[in-house]
Amino acid sequence: MAKKYLPKSSESSAAEPARRVFSSPSLELHLSRSADQFECVQLDEPQLFFGDGQQCVDPRTGLAAFGPYNKSGAANQAQLRVGIVGTSEEIEKSFALLQKISGPVGQDPDVDGILHPSFPGLNSSRPFSVDVVTQSSWQKSVSAQALHVAEKCGDPAAQFAMLSELFAAPVCALGKLEDAPNVVLCAAPAWVERDLLKAACAQILPTEIVRDGISAEAEGAREDCATQAWNLSVRLLYKAGLTPWRLAVAEGDTCFAGISFCRQQESASPNTWTSFAHMVTDLGRGFVLRGETFERTPDKEKVETPHLGKDQAAELISRILEVYRANAGSLPGKVVIHKSSPYSDAERLGFEHSLRGIERHALVSVMRSGVFFLRPGREPLFRGMAMPFGEKVGLVYTSGYVPFLRCYPGQQTPHPFEITENWGSLTFQEAARDLLRLTKLNWNTSAFCAEVPVTLDLPGNAYGIFKILGLEYRVLEDRYLR
């Protein structure tokens, strides 16, 4: 329910521009003109569905109480079938890791018990009701001597070929089994680059990289054992094709996509860029698409960020719609494009050309704001606090004080995101709610939420993996990249 903390500025009117364009005043100037009066609304925390259709706002609480939303895969089995590839010693350590998360992991007494609860165990009993299964036929041993030879190889191409033979070939063999596992632990030494392993196994089976019996995602994160078990379990469930949770308010025909750019460092030209799109459905399924490579001409551009041409922008959106239709069976009823930079005129025209058949669509520019706000007391503003500047643009806090947790789970003062442009049919509050909902769909973590909407956070090093794979790879499910 919206709460107005201060009356609207007397300067606001229906004639106010519906968006901020490149030449509009900065946010600081906008606030200085109406700092004594502006409107705040509190957006509701997105509810999540778990097992048996039960709802909760917190992933760990919901999983502990009701279990995953979808407990069975394509074979209608409540199993998480795990293969392991590595040296004999590393296979034993990985097996011990699976045994550990299949049982309860107690809470660390030195951490906050609400933020870091005990882990109940991923097994056939409640709450998860999902069996972690592995067997000897799903375990492929890698020669320690061959790994040593690959480590000493100074030719990157030859080293990639060796790693493909050592890891990707066994993963491929597992994928061809009649009763194949649905996710594989690649137990690799520390010198093996993550991108090389992910690229070698792309589109064979989803993989989780393990080093010395610990998930590589937990390295350096200083997570307690229970939190490591929570996060690893969520990643394995998602990679295995199961659904840990889904948004309670999901229309089932909504497509979100975040557009980003990466400069090709290996190119002779410093102005060669490649576009990427992270497409996510409101039911939680995600894909990463590689767009076209293009030359940016900074001497002719007035802005610092790269931009697509009209045809490139149209082609990228058309490809997003094709991927959505191929997996959903029909075109989406709503499409929202996110960028962390302004839209050029050419980009907007290209995007809108490809979206002309989608009645509900929006082009939203989302940037981290340098401005932050304070409220009385010791705690920061609430997560979900939004401040509209007209009907289309404004600020929204995706991090902040969370009443359910009775604290602010972050370490630094939270800064809001600023919706600076909003072309299309969405109001500011609709666009802001979408951003909040998308912080709940990051399958790398079981935390209450992520700070960055998943569309603006490419999984893994997508650019590095696509670079290794080459131009023939244009689309990958994001569970192969995580």
N, C-alpha and C positions, 0 to 999 in steps of 0.2 A: 504494500500500500504506500502510495506517495505521501511524503510528509514535507510540507513547505516550512523551512526553518526561517526564511526571510522573504519578504514580499518581492515580487518582480520589480525590476528597475522600471521607472516611469518612462525610460527611453525605449523600452521594448514595445514593439507593435507588430501587427500582422504584416506590415510592409517591410519588416526587417529581412535582409538577404537570407536565403535558405542555406547558404554555405559560405565558407571562407575560401577565397581564392588566393592566388599567389601574391596579389598586391594588397590583401587585407591586412589590418593592423595585427601586430603580434599579440599573443595571449596576454603578456604583461600589460601592454597598452590597453587591451580590452578590459582587463580587470581594474586598471587604474581609473577608468572612466566610470565604473559602476561598482567599486569595491565596497561601498557602504550598503548596497542592496543587490543581492542576486539570489537565485533560487537553488535549493538543494533538494534532491529526492533520494530516498533510500530504496534501491532495487532489491527485490527478494533474492535470497540465495537459491540457486538452481537445485531442485530436487533430483535425486537419482533413483532409478529402479534397480532393485537387486532380486534375489531369488523369490519366487512366488509372487512377484509383482509388488513386493514391499518397498517402501520409500524411506530414504534418509538423505541428509545433505552431505554426510561424511563418508568417503570410501571405506575406511578401515572399520568404522562402526557398523556400516551397512553390511560389509562382508562378514564381520564377526557375528552379526545377529541373524542374517538371512542367507548368506552365501552368494555366489556369483549369479548374475542375471541369467546367463546361459551356461548350463553345466555340461552340455553334450556337444560334440562336434558333428562332422558330416556323417559319420557312421553311427550316429545316435548313441555314442558311448560316453559315459561320464568318466573319461580317462584323459590324462595328460601323458601321452606316450613320448618318452624322451630317449633319444640316441646320444651317444658320447663318442667323440673322436679325439684322440690324443695319445701320448705315450702311456705305457702301462701304469706308470706311477701317477700320472695326471688323471687317468680314468678312475683310479681308486679314490683320489681326492674329490673328483666330481661326483662319484657315487655317494661319498660321505656327505657332500653338500645336499644332494637330493634327499638322503635319509634325514638330514637335519631339518629341512623345511617341511618334511612330511609329518613331523611331530611338533608339539608346542615349543615355542622359544620364549623364555621368560623375559619379563621387562627388566631393563637395566635400572637399578636403583638410583643411579646418578643422573638420570634424564627425567624430563617432565613426563609424568605418567599419562597425561591426556594427549600430548602430542606424539608420544612414542609408546603406544600400548603393547602389551604382550601379543605374540602371534599365536593363533590357535592351532596351526598345523594344516598343511595342505594334504588331505587324505579323503578316503571315502566316507568318513564320518562327518557329521555336521560340525561346523557350518558349511564348509566348502563342498562336501559330497563329490569330490573329484579325486580319483585315484592317480597318484604319480607312479607310472609304470615304466620300467626299463628291463632289458634282458640282454643276455650275452650276444645274441645275433644283431643287436642294435649298437654294439660297442666295437669300434674299429680302431685298432692299434696303429700308432704312427711310430716309425723308427726314430729313436733319439739320435742316432748317428746321421740319418738323412737330414734331420732338423739342424744339426750342427753344420753340415755342409751348406745348407741353405742360408744359415746365418752368416757364414763367411763369404758368400757370393757377393761380389761387388757390382754386378749388373742387375739393375732393377727389373728389367724384363725377364731375365733368367730366374731371378728370385721369385717373381710372381708365378712363373711357370712351375717352379718347384713346389711352392705353397699350394698351388692348384692341385698338383698331383698328390700332395701329402694330405690335404684337408678336403678340397672340393670333390675329388674322385671318390673318397669313402662316403661323403655326404650324398653324392649322386647315387652311389650303390644302395645306400639306405632308402633313398627316395623311390627306388624301383621295386622294393620289396612289397609283397602282397599285403602284409600287415605292417606297413612302414610307420616309423615314428612321425609325429607331427611337429616336432621341434628338436634341434640337435645342440648339445653343448659342445662347443669347440674349445678344448682345453689346450691353449696355446701359451708358449713362453712369452715373457715380457717384451722381447725384441720384435715379435711379430706385430706389424702394424694392423690396427683394427680395420682400416679401410681395405687393406689387401685381402683379409679374411672375408669380410662382408662381400666384396666384389667377386671373389672366387666362388662363393656359395650362393650368389644372387639367383633368385627364381628357382632354386633347387628345393631347399627346405629352409624355413626361418631358423636362424641360429642365435645362440646366446654365448658370448665369449666369456670363458672362465680362465682365470690365471691363478695357479697355485691353490685351487679349491675355493676361490672367491670370485664372484661375478665381477667382470671388469668394470661395470657401471658403478660399483661400490668403491673402487679404488680411489683413495684420496678424499672420499666424501665424509669420512669420520662418522659414519652411521653406526648406531648400536646394532647388535645382532638381530634383535626383533625387527627393527626397521629394514635391515637388509633382507630379511626373510619376507616381509610384506612386499617390498618393491620387486624382488626377484619373482615372487609368485604371480604378481600382476603381469609382469612382462611375459612370463612363460604362458600364462593363460591366454593372453592376447595373441602371442605368436602362434599358439596352437590352434587358433581359430575359435576359441571360446570368448565369451563376452563377460568381463568382470562386472561391469555395470553399464547402464545407458541413461541418457537424459530422460527424465520423466516427461518433460514437455518436448516432444519430438514429433514433427509432422511426418517424418519418414520420406519426404521428397525434397529435402533441403540440401543444397550443395554449398559448402564454404570453400574458399580457396585463397591462400595467401601467396602473393607474387613477390619474389626476391631476385636479387642479381648477385652473381659471383664473377669476379674478374679472373680471366684465364692467365694465371701467372706464367705458364710455360709458353705463352704466345710471344712472338717477336714484338708485337705491338702492345704498349701498356694500356691501350684503350679497347681491348677485346673483352667483351662481356658475354655471359650466358644467363638466360632467364630460367627460373625454376618456379614451379607452382606446387604447393602442398595442398591437395584437395582432401577435404574431410566431409563425410556425410553427418547429418545430425544423429544418426544411429551409431557413429563412432568409427566407421571404417575409413581408412586413409590410403592415399596414393601420392607419390611424388612424381611429377612430370618434368622432364627436361625440355626447355623451349629452345628457341633458335639462338645461335651465336651471332653477335652483331658488333660492329665498330661504333664506338661512341666518339663524337667529335666535340670535345669540351670547348674548343675555341669558338664554336658556333652556338653553344648552349649557355643559357644564363643561369642554370641551376647546376649543382654539383653532382647530383645523383643521375645515374643512367636512366634512359627511357626507351621503351619500345616504339618502333614505327607503327603506323596504323595497321598495315597488313600483318606485321608480326604479332601485334596485340590481338587481332581478330583470330589469327591462326591458333594462338595459345588457348584462348577461351574455347574455340571450337574443339580443340583436342581434349580439354577438360570435360566438355559436355559429352564427347564420344566415350570417354572412359566411364563417366557416370552412367550413361545409357547401357553400355556393355555389361555393367555389373548390377544395375538396378532394373534393367528391362524397359526403361522409359526415361524421357528427359525429366529433369527436376522441375518442380513447381516454383522453387525459389532459389536464387543464386546470389550469393554475397561475395564480393571480391575485396580482399584486404591488401593494402600496401602500406609500408612504413615510410613512404615518401609521397610527395604530391603527384597527381596525375597530370601528364602533359595533354595538350589538346588532341594530339595524334593517338595517344593511348586510349583516352576516353572514347574517341570516335570508333576506334577499332574494337574495344571491349563492347561498347553498346551495339555495334553492328552485329556481332555474334550473339548478343543477348536479346535481340529484337523479338524473338519468339517466346521469351520468358517474361510473363507479365510482372512478376514480383522479382525485381533484381535491384542491386545497389552496388556502387563503387565507393568504398569507404577507405579513407586515408587515416591511419592510426599511428601516432607518434608518441614517444615517451616525452612527457612534459617536464620542463625544468622547474616548474612552479609546484609547490606543495602547500597544504593547508594544515592548520592545527586546530584542535578542539580542547576545551577545558579538561584538565585532568592529566594523568600520566600516559594514557593510551592514545595511539594515533586514530585517525578517522576510520570509520567502519569500511570494511570491504563492501563494495556495492554502492558506495556513495557516488552520486552522479550530479553534475552541475551543468545544466543545459544553457547554452548561449543561443537562444532562438530555437527553432523547431528541428534543426538538422545537426548541429555541432555542439560540442561541449567536452567536459572532462568526466572520466569514470575511473574509480579506484578498483583495480582487480586484486589488490592486496591491501591489508589493513587489519583492524581489530575484527576478530571473528567471535560472535557471541557463543556459538556452539562450542568452541574450544576454550572460551573464557580468556583469550589472550590474543596477541598479535604474534604469529609464528615466525616472522622474519627477524632479521638482524639489523637492518638499517631503516631509516625513515622511509616509509612507502611513498612513492611518487605516482601520480595518476597517469593514465594514458589520455591523450587528447585526440578526439575525432575532429580533424581539421577540414575534411571534405566528406560529403555524403551525397553523392549523386544517385538519384533513383527514387524508389518508392518507400524506403524505410525512414521512420522518424528517428530522432536522436536516441530516444529511450529504447526503441527496438534494436538499434545498432549496438547500444551499450549492453543490453541484455544478452545479445549474441556473444559479445566479447567475454562476459562472465561465464556463459555456458561453455565456451570453448576452452576456458581454463580448467575444465573438469574432464577433458578428453585427452590428456597426455598419459599414454600408457607406460611411460618410463617410471612412473612414480605412483605410490598409493597415498600420497599426501592429500590433505584436504582440498587443495587446488594447486595448480601451477600459477606463476605470476604472469607469464606471457601466454596469450591465446595460442592454441596449438597450430593454427594456420600460419602464424608468424614465427614459428620455431621449427625449422627443418630438422627431422629426426636424424641423429648421427651426423656424420659429415657427408651429406648427400652429394655435394659437388665432387668431393674426392673420390667417392665410389663410382659415380657416373663417369668421371674422367678416366678411371682405370678400365671401365667396361667398354668405353668407346661409343661412337655415335649411333650404333645400331640399337642401343638400349635407350628407349625414350620414356618408359613408364615402369615403375616398380611399386608394389605394395609397400607401405611404410614399415610393416612388420619385418621385412627383409633388411631394412636399414637401421632399425633400432638396436 
